[in-house]
C-alpha cells in the first residue's frame, strides 16, 4: 500500500529484510575472521569475535528502530509506540 509521500510498505519490508541479511552476514564474517585469526594465534582474534557478537545483537535492534519509523510514517501510532517500547527495552537490557 502506498501512502501520501511515496511510502511503500513492500519496499520498506525489503529494506528491513536487507538490513537483517547484511547484519547477519557482517556478524558471520567478523566471527569467521576472528576464528581464523584465533587459530593463527593473533591477539586481534578476540576483538573480531566480540565485534561479530555485537553486530549480531545490534541487527534486531536496527530492525525494531526501522519499524518505529515505518509505523509512524504509515500512520500507525499505536504500533510505533509499541515498537518504541520494545526498542527501549532492548537498549536497556544491552546496557545491563
C-alpha distances in whole Angstrom, upper triangle without the diagonal:
4,7,10,12,10,8,6,6,7,10,11,11,14,15,16,18,20,21,22,24,25,27,28,30,31,33,34,36,37,39,40,42,43,44,46,47,49,50,52,53,51,51,48,46,46,44,41,41,40,38,36,36,34,32,31,31,29,26,24,25,23,20,20,21,18,16,18,16,13,13,15,12,9,12,13,17,19,17,18,21,21,20,23,26,25,25,28,30,29,31,34,35,35,37,39
4,7,8,6,5,5,7,9,10,11,13,14,15,17,19,20,21,23,25,26,27,29,30,31,33,35,36,38,39,41,42,43,45,46,48,49,51,52,54,51,51,48,46,46,44,41,41,41,38,36,36,35,32,32,32,29,26,25,26,23,21,21,21,17,16,18,15,12,13,14,11,9,12,14,17,19,18,18,21,22,21,23,26,26,26,29,31,30,31,34,35,35,37,40
4,6,6,5,7,9,12,12,12,14,17,17,18,20,22,22,24,26,27,28,30,32,33,34,36,38,39,40,42,43,45,46,48,49,50,52,54,55,52,52,48,47,47,44,42,42,41,38,37,37,35,33,32,32,29,27,26,25,23,21,21,20,17,16,16,14,11,12,12,9,7,9,12,15,17,17,16,20,21,20,22,25,25,25,27,30,29,30,33,35,35,37,39
4,6,7,9,12,15,15,14,17,19,19,20,23,24,24,27,29,29,30,33,34,34,36,38,39,40,42,44,45,46,48,50,51,52,54,55,56,54,53,49,49,48,46,44,44,43,40,39,39,37,34,34,34,31,29,28,27,25,23,23,22,19,18,18,15,13,14,13,10,9,10,14,16,19,19,18,21,23,22,23,26,27,26,29,31,31,32,35,36,36,38,41
4,6,9,12,15,13,13,17,18,17,19,22,22,22,25,27,27,28,31,32,32,34,37,37,38,40,42,43,44,46,47,48,50,52,53,54,51,51,47,47,46,43,41,42,41,37,37,37,35,32,33,32,29,27,27,26,23,22,22,20,17,18,17,14,13,14,13,9,10,12,15,17,21,20,18,22,24,22,23,26,27,26,28,31,30,31,34,35,35,37,40
4,6,10,11,10,11,14,15,15,17,19,20,20,23,25,25,26,29,30,30,33,34,35,36,39,40,41,42,44,45,46,48,50,51,52,50,49,46,45,45,42,40,40,39,36,35,36,34,31,31,31,28,26,26,25,22,21,22,20,17,17,18,15,12,14,14,11,10,13,16,19,22,20,19,23,24,22,23,27,27,26,29,31,30,31,34,35,35,37,40
4,7,9,8,8,11,13,12,14,16,17,18,20,22,22,24,26,27,28,30,32,33,34,36,37,38,40,42,43,44,46,48,49,50,47,47,43,43,42,39,37,38,37,34,33,33,31,28,28,28,25,23,22,22,19,17,18,17,13,13,14,11,9,11,11,8,8,11,13,16,18,17,16,19,21,19,20,23,23,22,25,28,27,27,31,32,31,34,36
4,5,5,6,9,10,11,12,14,15,17,19,20,21,23,25,26,27,29,30,31,33,35,36,37,39,40,42,43,45,47,48,49,47,47,43,42,41,39,37,37,36,33,32,32,30,28,27,27,25,22,21,22,19,17,18,17,14,13,15,13,10,12,13,10,9,12,14,17,19,17,17,20,21,19,21,24,23,23,26,28,27,28,31,32,32,34,37
4,6,5,6,9,10,10,12,14,15,16,18,20,21,23,24,25,27,28,30,31,33,34,36,37,39,40,42,43,45,46,47,46,45,42,40,40,38,35,35,34,32,30,30,29,26,25,25,23,20,19,20,17,14,15,16,12,11,13,12,8,10,12,10,8,12,12,15,17,14,14,18,18,16,19,22,21,20,24,25,24,26,29,29,29,32,34
4,5,5,6,9,10,11,12,14,15,17,18,20,21,22,24,26,27,28,30,32,33,34,36,37,39,40,42,43,45,46,44,44,41,39,39,37,35,34,34,31,29,30,29,25,25,25,23,20,19,20,18,15,17,17,14,13,16,15,11,13,16,14,12,16,16,19,20,17,18,21,21,19,21,24,23,22,26,27,26,27,31,31,30,33,36
4,5,5,6,9,10,11,12,14,15,16,18,20,21,22,24,26,27,28,30,31,32,34,36,37,38,40,42,43,44,42,42,39,38,37,35,33,33,32,29,28,28,27,24,23,24,22,19,19,20,17,14,16,16,13,13,16,14,11,14,16,13,13,16,17,20,22,19,18,22,22,19,21,24,23,22,26,27,25,27,30,31,30,32,35
4,5,5,6,9,10,10,12,14,15,17,19,20,21,23,24,26,27,29,30,31,33,34,36,37,39,41,42,43,41,41,37,36,35,33,31,31,30,27,26,26,24,21,21,21,19,16,16,16,13,11,13,13,9,9,12,10,7,10,13,11,11,14,15,17,19,16,15,18,19,16,18,21,19,18,22,23,22,23,26,27,26,29,31
4,5,5,6,9,10,11,12,14,15,17,18,20,21,23,24,26,27,28,30,32,33,34,36,37,39,41,42,40,40,36,35,34,33,30,30,29,27,25,25,24,21,20,20,18,15,14,16,13,10,12,13,10,9,13,12,9,11,14,13,12,16,16,18,19,15,15,19,18,15,18,21,19,18,22,23,21,23,26,26,26,29,31
4,5,5,6,8,10,10,12,14,15,16,18,20,21,22,24,26,26,28,30,31,32,34,36,37,39,40,38,38,35,33,33,31,29,28,28,26,23,24,23,20,19,20,18,15,15,17,14,12,14,15,12,12,16,15,12,15,18,16,16,19,19,21,22,19,19,22,21,18,21,23,21,20,24,25,23,24,28,28,27,30,32
4,5,5,6,9,10,10,12,14,15,16,18,20,21,22,24,25,27,28,30,31,33,34,36,37,38,36,36,33,31,31,29,26,27,26,23,22,22,21,18,18,19,16,13,13,15,11,10,13,13,9,11,14,12,11,14,16,15,15,19,19,21,22,19,17,21,21,17,19,22,20,18,22,23,21,22,26,26,24,27,30
4,5,5,6,9,10,11,12,14,15,17,18,20,21,23,24,26,27,28,30,31,33,35,36,37,35,35,31,30,29,27,25,25,24,21,20,20,19,16,15,16,13,10,10,11,9,6,9,10,7,8,12,11,10,13,15,15,15,18,17,19,20,16,15,18,18,14,16,19,17,15,19,20,18,19,23,22,21,24,27
4,5,5,6,9,10,11,12,14,15,17,18,20,21,22,24,26,27,28,30,31,33,35,36,34,34,31,29,29,27,25,24,24,21,19,19,19,16,15,16,14,11,11,13,11,9,12,13,11,12,15,15,13,16,19,18,18,21,20,22,23,19,18,21,20,17,19,21,19,18,21,22,19,21,25,24,23,26,28
4,5,5,6,8,10,10,12,14,15,16,18,20,21,22,24,25,26,28,30,31,33,34,32,32,29,27,27,26,23,23,23,20,18,19,18,15,14,16,14,11,12,14,11,10,14,14,12,14,17,16,15,18,20,19,20,23,23,24,25,22,21,24,23,19,21,24,21,19,23,24,21,22,26,25,23,26,29
4,5,5,6,9,10,10,12,14,15,16,18,20,21,22,24,26,27,28,30,31,33,30,30,27,25,25,23,20,20,20,17,15,16,15,12,12,13,11,8,9,11,8,7,11,11,9,12,15,14,14,17,19,18,19,22,22,23,24,20,19,21,21,17,18,21,18,16,20,21,18,18,22,22,20,23,25
4,5,5,6,8,10,11,12,14,15,16,18,20,21,22,24,26,27,29,30,31,30,29,26,24,24,22,20,19,19,16,14,14,14,11,9,11,10,6,7,10,8,7,11,12,11,12,16,16,15,18,20,20,21,24,23,24,24,20,19,22,20,17,18,20,17,16,19,19,16,18,21,20,19,22,24
4,5,5,6,9,10,10,12,14,15,16,18,20,21,22,24,25,27,28,30,28,29,25,23,24,22,19,19,19,17,14,15,15,12,11,13,12,9,11,13,12,11,14,16,14,16,19,19,18,21,24,23,24,27,26,27,27,24,23,25,24,20,22,24,21,19,23,23,20,21,24,23,21,25,27
4,6,5,6,8,10,10,12,14,15,16,18,20,21,22,24,26,27,28,26,26,23,21,22,20,17,17,17,14,12,14,14,10,10,13,11,8,11,13,11,11,15,16,14,17,19,19,19,22,24,23,24,28,27,28,28,25,24,26,25,21,22,24,22,20,23,23,20,20,24,23,21,24,26
4,5,5,6,9,10,11,12,14,15,16,18,20,21,22,24,26,27,25,24,21,19,19,17,15,14,14,12,9,11,10,6,6,9,8,5,9,10,9,10,13,14,14,16,18,19,19,22,23,24,25,27,26,27,27,24,22,24,23,19,20,22,19,17,20,20,16,17,21,20,17,20,22
4,5,5,6,9,10,10,12,14,15,16,18,20,21,22,24,25,24,24,21,19,19,17,14,14,14,12,9,10,11,8,6,9,10,7,10,12,12,12,15,17,16,18,21,21,21,24,26,26,27,30,28,29,29,25,25,26,25,21,22,24,20,19,22,21,18,19,22,20,18,21,23
4,5,5,6,9,10,10,12,14,15,16,18,20,21,22,24,23,23,20,18,19,17,14,14,15,13,10,12,13,9,9,13,13,10,13,16,14,15,18,19,19,21,23,24,23,26,28,28,29,32,31,32,32,28,27,29,28,24,26,27,24,22,25,25,21,22,25,24,21,24,26
4,5,5,6,9,10,11,12,14,15,16,18,20,21,22,20,20,17,15,16,14,11,11,12,9,7,10,10,7,8,11,11,10,13,15,14,15,18,19,18,21,23,23,24,27,28,28,30,32,32,32,32,29,27,29,28,24,25,27,24,21,24,24,20,20,24,22,19,22,24
4,6,5,6,8,10,10,12,14,15,16,18,20,21,19,19,16,14,14,12,9,9,10,8,4,6,8,5,5,9,10,9,12,14,14,15,18,19,19,21,23,24,25,27,29,29,31,33,32,32,32,29,27,29,27,24,24,26,22,20,23,22,18,19,22,20,17,20,22
4,6,5,6,8,10,10,12,14,15,16,18,20,19,19,16,14,14,14,11,10,12,10,7,9,11,9,8,12,13,12,15,17,17,18,21,22,22,24,26,27,27,30,32,32,33,36,34,35,35,31,30,32,30,27,28,29,25,23,26,25,21,22,25,23,20,23,25
4,6,5,6,8,10,10,12,14,15,16,18,17,18,14,12,14,13,9,10,12,10,8,11,13,10,11,14,15,14,17,19,18,20,23,23,23,26,28,28,29,31,33,33,34,37,36,37,37,34,32,34,33,29,30,31,28,26,28,28,24,24,27,25,22,25,27
4,5,5,6,8,10,10,12,14,15,16,14,15,11,9,10,9,6,6,9,7,5,8,10,9,10,13,14,14,17,18,18,20,23,23,24,26,28,28,29,32,33,34,35,38,37,37,37,34,32,33,32,29,29,30,27,25,26,26,22,22,25,23,20,22,24
4,5,5,6,8,10,10,12,14,15,14,14,12,9,9,10,6,5,8,8,5,7,10,10,10,13,15,15,18,19,19,21,23,24,25,27,29,30,31,33,35,35,37,39,38,38,38,34,33,34,32,29,30,30,27,25,27,26,22,23,25,23,20,22,23
4,5,5,6,9,10,11,12,14,13,15,13,10,11,12,9,8,11,11,9,11,14,13,13,16,18,17,20,22,22,23,26,27,27,30,32,33,33,35,37,38,39,41,40,40,40,37,36,37,35,32,33,33,30,28,30,30,26,26,29,26,23,26,27
4,5,5,6,8,10,11,12,11,12,10,8,10,10,7,8,11,11,9,12,14,14,15,18,19,19,22,23,23,25,28,28,29,31,33,33,34,37,38,39,40,43,42,42,42,39,37,38,37,34,34,35,32,30,31,31,27,27,29,27,24,26,28
4,5,5,6,9,10,10,9,10,7,4,7,7,5,5,9,9,8,11,13,13,14,17,18,19,22,23,23,25,28,28,29,31,33,34,35,37,39,39,41,43,42,42,42,39,37,38,37,33,33,34,31,29,30,29,26,26,28,26,22,24,25
4,5,5,6,9,10,10,11,10,6,8,11,8,7,11,12,10,12,15,15,16,18,20,21,23,25,25,27,29,30,31,33,35,36,37,39,41,41,43,45,44,44,43,40,39,40,38,35,35,36,32,31,32,31,27,28,29,27,24,26,27
4,5,5,6,9,9,11,10,8,11,12,10,10,14,14,13,15,18,18,18,21,23,23,26,27,28,29,32,33,33,35,37,38,39,41,43,43,44,47,46,46,46,43,41,43,41,38,38,39,35,34,35,34,31,31,33,30,27,29,30
4,5,5,6,5,8,7,5,9,10,9,10,13,14,13,16,18,18,19,22,23,24,27,28,28,30,33,33,34,36,38,39,40,42,44,44,45,48,47,47,47,44,42,43,42,38,38,39,36,34,35,34,31,30,32,30,27,28,30
4,5,5,6,7,8,5,7,10,10,9,12,14,14,15,18,19,19,22,23,24,27,28,29,31,33,34,35,37,39,40,41,43,44,45,46,49,47,47,47,44,42,43,42,38,38,39,36,34,35,34,30,30,31,29,26,28,28
4,5,8,10,11,9,11,14,13,12,16,17,16,18,21,22,22,24,26,27,30,31,31,33,36,36,37,39,41,42,43,45,47,48,49,51,50,50,50,46,45,46,44,41,41,42,38,37,38,37,33,33,35,32,29,31,32
4,6,9,10,9,12,14,13,14,17,18,18,20,23,23,24,26,28,28,32,33,33,35,37,38,39,41,43,43,44,47,48,49,50,53,52,52,51,48,47,48,46,43,43,43,40,38,40,39,35,35,36,34,31,33,33
4,7,9,8,10,13,13,14,16,18,18,20,22,23,24,26,28,29,32,33,33,35,37,38,39,41,43,44,45,47,49,49,51,53,52,52,51,48,47,47,46,43,43,43,40,38,39,38,34,34,35,33,30,31,32
4,5,6,9,10,11,12,14,15,16,18,20,21,22,24,26,27,30,31,31,33,35,36,37,39,41,41,43,45,46,47,49,51,50,49,49,46,45,45,44,41,41,41,38,36,37,36,33,32,33,32,28,29,30
4,5,7,8,10,11,12,14,16,17,18,20,22,23,24,26,29,29,30,32,34,34,36,38,39,40,42,44,45,46,48,50,49,48,48,45,43,44,42,39,39,39,36,34,35,34,31,30,31,29,26,26,27
4,6,5,7,9,10,11,13,15,16,17,19,20,21,23,26,26,26,29,31,31,32,35,36,37,38,41,42,42,44,46,45,45,45,42,40,41,40,36,36,36,34,31,32,32,28,27,29,27,24,24,26
4,5,5,6,9,10,11,13,14,15,17,19,20,21,24,25,25,28,30,30,31,34,35,36,37,40,41,42,43,46,44,44,44,41,39,40,38,35,35,35,33,30,31,30,27,26,28,26,23,24,25
4,5,5,6,9,10,11,12,14,15,17,18,20,23,23,24,26,28,28,30,32,34,35,36,38,39,40,42,44,43,42,42,39,37,38,36,33,33,33,30,28,29,28,24,24,25,23,20,21,21
4,5,5,6,9,10,10,12,14,15,16,18,21,21,22,24,26,26,28,30,31,32,34,36,37,38,40,42,41,40,40,37,35,35,34,31,31,31,29,26,27,26,23,22,23,22,18,19,20
4,5,5,6,9,10,10,12,14,15,16,20,20,20,23,25,25,26,29,30,31,32,35,36,36,38,40,39,39,39,36,34,35,34,30,30,31,28,26,27,26,23,22,24,22,19,20,22
4,5,5,6,9,10,11,13,14,16,18,19,20,22,24,25,26,28,30,31,32,34,36,36,38,40,39,38,38,35,33,34,32,29,29,30,27,25,26,25,21,21,23,21,17,19,20
4,5,5,6,9,10,11,12,14,17,17,18,21,22,22,24,26,28,29,30,32,33,35,36,38,37,36,36,33,31,31,30,27,27,27,24,22,23,22,18,18,19,18,14,16,17
4,5,5,6,9,10,10,12,15,15,16,18,20,20,22,24,25,26,28,30,31,32,34,36,35,34,34,31,29,30,29,26,25,26,23,21,22,22,18,17,19,18,14,16,18
4,5,5,6,9,10,11,14,15,15,17,19,20,21,23,25,26,27,29,31,31,33,35,34,34,33,30,29,30,28,25,25,26,23,21,22,22,18,18,20,18,15,18,19
4,5,5,6,9,10,12,13,14,16,18,19,21,22,24,25,26,28,30,31,32,34,33,32,32,29,27,28,26,23,23,23,20,18,20,19,15,15,17,15,12,15,16
4,5,5,6,9,11,11,12,15,16,16,18,20,21,23,24,26,27,29,30,32,30,30,30,27,25,25,24,21,21,21,18,16,17,17,13,13,15,13,10,12,14
4,5,5,6,10,10,10,12,15,15,16,18,20,21,22,24,26,27,28,30,29,29,29,26,24,25,24,20,20,21,18,16,18,18,14,14,17,16,13,15,17
4,6,5,8,9,10,12,14,15,16,18,20,21,22,24,26,27,28,30,28,28,28,24,23,24,23,19,20,21,17,16,18,17,13,14,17,15,12,16,17
4,6,7,7,9,11,12,13,15,17,18,20,21,22,24,25,27,28,27,26,25,22,21,22,20,17,17,17,14,12,14,13,10,10,13,11,9,12,14
4,6,5,6,9,10,10,12,14,15,17,18,20,21,23,24,26,24,24,24,21,19,20,19,15,15,16,13,11,13,13,9,9,13,12,9,12,15
4,5,5,6,9,10,11,13,15,16,17,19,20,21,22,25,23,23,23,20,18,20,19,15,16,17,14,12,15,15,11,12,16,15,13,16,18
4,5,5,6,8,10,10,12,14,15,16,18,20,20,22,21,21,20,17,16,17,15,12,13,14,11,9,12,12,9,11,14,13,12,15,17
4,5,5,6,9,10,11,13,14,15,17,19,20,22,20,19,19,16,14,15,14,10,11,12,9,7,9,10,7,8,11,11,10,13,15
4,6,5,6,9,10,11,12,14,16,17,18,20,19,19,19,16,14,16,15,11,12,14,12,9,12,13,10,11,15,15,13,16,19
4,5,5,6,9,10,10,12,14,15,16,18,17,17,17,14,13,15,14,10,11,14,11,9,13,14,11,13,16,16,15,18,21
4,5,5,6,9,10,10,12,14,15,17,15,14,14,11,10,11,10,6,8,10,7,6,10,11,9,11,14,14,14,17,19
4,5,5,7,9,10,11,13,14,16,15,14,15,12,10,11,11,8,7,10,9,6,10,12,10,11,14,15,15,17,20
4,5,5,6,9,10,10,12,14,14,14,15,12,10,13,13,9,10,13,12,10,13,15,14,14,18,19,18,20,23
4,5,5,6,8,10,10,12,11,11,12,9,7,10,10,7,9,12,10,10,13,15,14,15,18,19,19,21,24
4,6,5,6,9,10,11,10,9,10,8,5,7,8,5,6,9,10,8,11,13,13,14,17,18,19,20,23
4,6,5,6,8,10,10,10,12,10,7,10,12,9,9,13,13,12,14,17,16,17,20,21,21,23,25
4,5,5,6,9,9,10,12,10,8,11,12,10,11,15,15,14,17,19,18,19,22,23,23,25,28
4,5,5,6,5,7,8,6,5,9,10,8,10,13,13,13,16,18,18,19,22,23,24,26,28
4,5,5,6,5,9,8,5,8,11,10,10,14,15,14,16,19,19,20,22,24,24,26,28
4,5,8,9,12,11,9,12,14,13,14,17,18,17,19,22,22,22,25,27,27,28,31
4,6,8,11,10,9,13,14,13,15,18,18,18,21,23,23,24,27,28,28,30,33
4,6,9,9,9,11,14,14,15,17,19,19,21,23,24,25,27,28,29,31,33
4,6,6,6,9,10,11,12,15,16,16,18,20,21,23,24,26,27,29,31
4,5,5,6,8,10,10,12,14,15,16,18,20,21,22,24,25,27,29
4,5,5,6,9,10,11,13,14,15,17,18,20,21,23,24,26,27
4,5,5,6,8,10,10,12,14,15,16,18,20,21,22,24,26
4,5,5,6,9,10,10,12,14,15,16,18,20,21,23,24
4,5,5,6,9,10,10,12,14,15,16,18,20,21,23
4,5,5,6,9,10,11,12,14,15,17,19,20,21
4,5,5,6,9,10,10,12,14,15,16,19,20
4,5,5,6,9,10,10,12,14,15,17,18
4,5,5,6,9,10,10,12,14,15,17
4,5,5,6,9,10,10,12,14,15
4,5,5,6,9,10,11,13,15
4,5,5,6,8,10,11,12
4,5,5,6,8,10,11
4,6,5,6,9,10
4,5,5,6,9
4,5,5,6
4,5,5
4,6
4
